[in-house]
Each structure stands twice: as structure tokens, then as C-alpha cells.
Amino acid sequence: MLVSELVENMREAFAQFPAATGWRVGAAACPDSPGHKVEVRPVGSFHARQEGQFFLVPEGMGELFELEEWPFVAGELLQAMEALAEWGAFEAYFTHQIIPRPDGPDLAESIPLCGFRVSPAAELVYFLY
């Protein structure tokens, strides 16, 4: 998905759930089957690369990318994505895991984002990867 698509999805969701702008942000794997339990990982930071890629980074991994982690909420993320218009054309990813390499720098495995959801019961917004 492109950042512009996520921005539109977020705007639509916030129109239905205005309080969601103040909720924390997470990411979850797309459920494989009905009844599959969704496990949401908190997002601690985000960044973009000039190569046209936008990344949500789970809590605890920000340091690996020299990113400051903070408890930002969904409205702040939306404002950041809207403020930098060039991000609209960027592909959006979730940094799923870090793969250690004995002979060089660790590798980050990032998975494309494929959707956006709001959980009023959990007071959480989350992206699907």
C-alpha cells in the first residue's frame, strides 16, 4: 500500500471514530483464517527513506535505526504522513524482525502493509502487514 492510501483509510476511520486520533498505534499480521487471533505489536517509531519507502518500526527496534521511540498516537502519525507530501507516493512497510548476521550488519526484514483497522474495544489503531 502507498502512504497516501493509508492516509485516506485513516481519515475515513477517524471520521467514524474521532477518539481514535488519541489512541496508540500498532501493527498486526493479516489473519490467515476466520477466528484467527490478531496479535498486535506496538509501534514505537517510524521513518522514511529517500528511495520511496516508509516504515513503521515496532517498540524496541528504534535504536537499531537510530530512531527515538516515543508513545505517539494515531493522530500524530497521520499529521506526520500528511505534512510530508512526498511520502504519499512511498510504499509502506512494517519492520517485522531483525535478522542477525555473524559476518556483517544485521538485516531488517520489512513486510508491506496491506490495511488499517480500528479497535474501539482496545482503544487502538493498527496496520496490517
Secondary structure, 3 states (H helix, E strand, C coil): CEHHHHHHHHHHHHHHCHHHHHCEEEEECCCCCCCCCCCEEEEEEEEEECCCEEEEEECCCHHHHCCCCCCCEHHHHHHHHHHCHHHHHCEEEEEEEEECCCCCCCEEEEEECCEEEEECCCCEEEEEC
